[in-house]
Amino acid sequence: MHLTAAASNILGDVETILGILLGAAVWFGIRVVMFGIYTVDQNERAVKTSFGRAERLEGKTTLDDPIAEALRPEERDRYCYPQVRVIPPGGPYFKMPWQTVRKIVISTNTLNMAVDPEQPSANAGGTMLDAVTKDQLNTGLTGQIRYRVSENNLYAYLFGIRQPLVHVMAYFVSVLRQKIANFEAKADPTAAIPSVASSEMIGVSINDLRKNLRDLNEYMDLECRNTAARYGVVLDASLITSIDPPPEVESALAAINTAHNQVSSDISLAQASADQKIVQSKRAVEIETLKAQAEVQPIQLLAEQLAQLRRAGPGVLEAYIRNVKLKLYEKSKEIFLDVRA
């Protein structure tokens, strides 16, 4: 009786263990089949991790990619990230339960450049960015930036930085404010009025910024080329649309603009008048020179002829002079002779 009961207990335990193993196998199969298959959309890229570690391309870093060309020499060691295996659009793909797939949207996005991802209420609610000009004026800037995630540096975007967009916006704003604070317009050699003493006038730097928005945008695009290697985010373009001075200096700025335009107009008119007179003087000199040459040329030709007659032999020049005198006598009405005693 005791042996039969013991055997029954052992058999029950074995059945329980088999049931647990069967249930685990069924759960594992369902888990693998249902949750192990995934796809990647056209505007997405994916990175697979095993126990949190991304699949890497052995022996390759971002320094081997063209995006690292924009880095300064002292930054290359700091922003050396491994290259990870990027899963392209398509599918279905398969992953094991201990693996995780992280998908990233790589489409281009547009963002107001005044937006602070950490403090949405900053910069007038993300509508206007403050910056100080070289003449110590606090001015407001509005515009947009276009950005996208760099497919060539997904490691930096996913694992290198906790909040890549925050870093990119902070970097962009710091570069922009530094440029605004030290901005100087390029000298225009064709300008009617040179920029003498204009830098001492209130608000003239704002005028320079307004007139050179294109150069400012190109400078920002150039300086932000390294964000892909730094943070895994590509700044496609920056578009600063307006620069507004403080209200208290708007009227003074308008007066300066009016005076500057008036001076430029007066100088342009004066230069045009001077240029016209110079052209007229050059033309008059050319005309008088041609007249003098026309008068001198017959004399030079006559001198050459007389020299040739003199070299022809004795008495030839005297005969020529006598013939010329005879022709003059024919045309003369009266002749006065000097009679000597």
C-alpha positions in Angstrom: 0.0 0.0 0.0 2.8 2.4 0.9 4.7 1.7 -2.3 1.7 2.2 -4.4 1.0 5.6 -2.7 4.6 6.7 -3.1 4.5 5.7 -6.8 1.3 7.6 -7.3 2.9 10.7 -5.7 6.0 10.5 -7.8 3.9 10.0 -10.9 1.8 13.1 -10.0 5.0 15.2 -9.5 6.3 14.1 -12.9 3.0 15.0 -14.5 3.1 18.4 -12.8 6.7 19.0 -13.9 5.8 17.9 -17.5 2.8 20.2 -17.4 4.9 23.1 -16.3 7.5 22.4 -19.0 4.8 22.0 -21.6 3.2 25.3 -20.5 6.6 27.1 -20.6 7.3 25.7 -24.1 3.9 26.8 -25.3 4.3 30.2 -23.8 7.8 30.5 -25.2 6.5 29.5 -28.7 3.6 31.9 -28.5 5.9 34.7 -27.2 8.4 34.1 -30.0 5.8 33.9 -32.8 3.5 36.7 -31.7 6.1 39.2 -30.4 9.2 38.1 -32.2 8.1 39.2 -35.7 8.3 42.9 -36.6 8.4 45.2 -39.6 10.1 48.6 -40.3 8.2 51.4 -42.1 9.6 53.4 -45.0 10.4 56.5 -42.9 11.9 54.4 -40.1 15.2 52.7 -39.3 15.7 50.1 -36.5 18.5 49.0 -34.3 18.4 45.6 -32.5 19.9 45.2 -29.0 20.7 42.0 -27.1 20.4 42.4 -23.4 20.7 46.2 -24.0 23.8 46.0 -26.3 23.3 47.1 -29.9 24.6 45.0 -32.7 27.8 46.7 -33.9 29.9 46.7 -37.0 33.2 45.4 -35.8 36.1 47.7 -36.2 34.1 50.7 -37.5 33.4 54.0 -35.8 31.8 57.3 -36.9 35.3 58.6 -37.6 35.3 56.3 -40.6 32.2 58.0 -42.0 32.1 61.3 -44.0 30.0 62.9 -41.2 33.1 63.2 -39.1 34.8 65.5 -41.6 33.1 68.5 -40.0 34.6 67.7 -36.5 37.5 69.8 -35.3 40.7 67.8 -34.5 40.2 68.2 -30.8 36.6 66.8 -31.0 37.4 63.6 -32.9 38.3 61.5 -29.9 35.4 62.9 -27.9 32.8 62.0 -30.4 34.1 58.6 -31.6 31.0 56.4 -31.5 30.7 52.8 -32.8 28.7 52.1 -35.9 25.7 49.9 -35.3 23.9 47.6 -37.7 20.9 49.5 -39.1 17.8 47.5 -40.1 16.4 49.0 -43.3 12.6 49.3 -44.1 10.8 46.1 -44.8 10.2 42.8 -43.1 9.0 40.8 -41.5 12.0 40.5 -39.3 12.6 38.2 -36.4 13.9 38.8 -32.9 14.4 36.6 -29.8 12.7 37.4 -26.5 15.9 38.8 -25.0 16.3 41.1 -27.9 14.8 44.6 -28.2 14.1 46.6 -31.4 14.4 50.3 -31.2 12.8 52.2 -34.2 13.7 55.7 -35.1 11.8 58.0 -37.5 14.2 59.6 -39.9 11.9 61.9 -41.8 12.7 65.7 -41.8 10.9 67.7 -39.1 10.5 71.5 -38.8 10.8 73.3 -35.4 10.6 76.8 -34.3 14.2 77.8 -33.3 12.9 79.5 -30.2 11.5 76.3 -28.7 13.1 75.0 -25.6 12.3 71.3 -25.2 13.1 71.4 -21.5 11.2 74.6 -20.7 8.3 75.1 -23.1 7.5 78.5 -21.5 10.9 79.9 -22.2 11.5 82.3 -25.1 8.0 83.8 -25.0 6.5 80.4 -25.1 8.8 79.2 -27.9 7.9 82.0 -30.3 10.9 84.4 -30.1 14.5 84.0 -29.3 16.4 86.7 -27.4 20.0 87.7 -28.4 22.3 90.6 -27.6 23.9 92.5 -30.5 27.4 94.0 -30.5 25.9 97.4 -29.5 24.4 95.9 -26.4 20.8 95.8 -27.7 18.5 92.9 -26.7 16.8 91.9 -29.9 14.3 89.2 -30.8 14.8 86.6 -33.6 12.2 84.4 -35.2 12.7 81.5 -37.6 12.7 77.8 -38.1 15.1 74.9 -38.4 14.8 71.7 -40.3 16.3 68.6 -38.7 16.3 64.8 -39.1 18.0 61.9 -37.3 21.3 60.8 -38.9 21.1 57.3 -40.2 24.9 57.1 -40.1 25.1 57.8 -36.4 22.2 56.1 -34.7 24.4 55.1 -31.7 24.9 58.7 -30.7 21.2 59.4 -31.0 20.0 56.3 -29.1 22.8 55.6 -26.6 25.3 58.5 -26.6 23.1 61.3 -25.4 20.0 61.1 -23.3 18.1 64.0 -25.0 19.7 64.6 -28.4 17.2 67.3 -29.5 17.9 69.3 -26.3 21.6 69.2 -27.0 21.1 70.2 -30.7 18.9 73.1 -29.8 21.2 74.3 -27.1 24.2 74.1 -29.5 22.3 75.9 -32.2 21.2 78.7 -29.9 24.6 79.2 -28.4 26.3 79.4 -31.9 23.6 81.8 -33.1 23.9 84.1 -30.1 27.7 84.2 -30.4 27.4 85.2 -34.0 24.8 87.9 -33.3 27.0 89.3 -30.6 30.0 89.6 -32.9 28.3 90.1 -36.3 30.0 92.5 -38.7 28.7 93.1 -42.2 31.0 92.5 -45.0 32.5 95.5 -46.6 30.9 96.4 -49.9 33.5 98.0 -52.2 30.7 99.2 -54.5 28.7 100.9 -51.7 28.2 104.7 -52.1 28.9 105.4 -48.5 31.5 103.5 -46.4 30.5 102.4 -42.9 32.5 105.0 -41.1 31.4 105.7 -37.5 28.2 103.8 -38.2 29.1 101.1 -35.7 28.9 103.8 -33.0 25.3 104.6 -33.8 22.5 102.9 -31.9 21.0 99.9 -33.6 23.2 99.9 -36.6 24.2 96.3 -36.0 20.5 95.4 -36.2 20.5 97.0 -39.7 23.5 94.9 -40.6 21.8 91.8 -39.4 18.7 92.6 -41.3 20.5 93.3 -44.5 22.6 90.1 -44.2 20.1 87.5 -43.1 21.2 85.2 -46.0 24.9 85.3 -44.8 23.7 84.7 -41.3 21.7 81.6 -42.4 24.6 80.3 -44.4 26.9 80.7 -41.5 24.6 78.8 -39.2 24.3 76.0 -41.7 28.1 75.8 -42.0 28.7 75.8 -38.2 26.0 73.2 -37.5 27.4 70.6 -40.0 29.0 68.7 -37.1 25.8 68.0 -35.2 25.4 64.7 -37.1 28.7 63.5 -35.7 28.1 65.0 -32.3 24.5 64.1 -31.5 23.3 62.0 -34.4 21.0 64.8 -35.6 21.4 66.5 -39.0 20.4 70.2 -39.2 19.2 70.4 -42.8 18.8 74.1 -42.9 18.1 77.1 -40.7 15.9 79.9 -41.8 16.0 83.1 -39.7 13.0 85.1 -41.0 13.0 88.4 -38.9 15.1 90.4 -36.4 13.1 92.8 -34.3 14.7 95.5 -32.2 13.3 96.6 -28.8 10.3 98.9 -29.1 12.1 101.8 -27.4 14.7 102.0 -30.1 12.5 101.3 -33.1 11.9 105.0 -33.7 15.6 105.8 -33.3 16.5 103.0 -35.7 14.0 104.3 -38.3 15.6 107.8 -38.0 19.1 106.4 -38.4 17.9 104.5 -41.5 16.4 107.6 -43.0 19.5 109.7 -42.4 21.8 106.9 -43.7 19.7 106.5 -46.8 19.7 110.3 -47.4 23.4 110.5 -47.0 23.9 107.6 -49.3 21.6 109.2 -51.9 23.5 112.5 -51.7 26.9 110.8 -52.0 25.6 108.7 -54.9 24.5 111.9 -56.7 27.8 113.6 -56.0 29.8 110.7 -57.3 27.6 110.4 -60.4 28.2 114.1 -61.1 31.9 113.8 -60.5 32.1 110.7 -62.7 30.3 112.6 -65.5 32.6 115.5 -65.3 35.7 113.2 -65.3 34.3 111.5 -68.4 33.7 114.8 -70.1 37.2 116.0 -69.2 38.8 112.9 -70.6 36.8 113.3 -73.8 37.9 116.9 -74.2 41.5 116.0 -73.6 41.2 113.3 -76.3 39.7 115.7 -78.8 42.4 118.4 -78.2 45.1 115.7 -78.5 43.7 114.6 -81.8 43.6 118.2 -83.0 47.2 118.8 -82.0 48.2 115.6 -83.7 46.4 116.6 -86.9 48.3 119.9 -86.9 51.7 118.5 -86.2 51.5 115.6 -88.7 51.7 117.8 -91.9 54.7 119.6 -90.4 56.4 116.3 -89.6 55.7 115.1 -93.1 57.1 118.3 -94.6 60.2 118.0 -92.5 60.8 114.5 -93.7 60.3 115.5 -97.3 62.8 118.4 -97.0 65.3 116.1 -95.3 65.0 113.6 -98.2 65.5 116.4 -100.7 68.6 117.6 -98.9 70.0 114.1 -99.0 69.2 113.8 -102.8 72.1 116.0 -103.8 73.4 119.5 -104.0 71.0 122.1 -105.4 67.8 119.9 -105.1 66.6 121.5 -101.9 67.2 125.0 -103.3 65.3 124.1 -106.6 62.4 122.8 -104.5 62.3 126.0 -102.5 62.5 128.2 -105.6 59.5 126.3 -107.2 57.5 126.7 -104.0 58.2 130.4 -104.0 57.1 130.7 -107.7 53.7 129.1 -106.8 53.3 131.5 -103.9 54.1 134.4 -106.2 51.4 133.3 -108.6 48.8 133.4 -105.8 50.0 136.8 -104.4 48.5 140.1 -105.3 51.3 142.3 -104.0 54.9 141.5 -103.4 57.2 143.6 -101.2 60.9 143.3 -101.9 63.6 144.4 -99.6 66.0 146.4 -101.7 69.4 147.0 -100.2 71.7 149.8 -101.4 
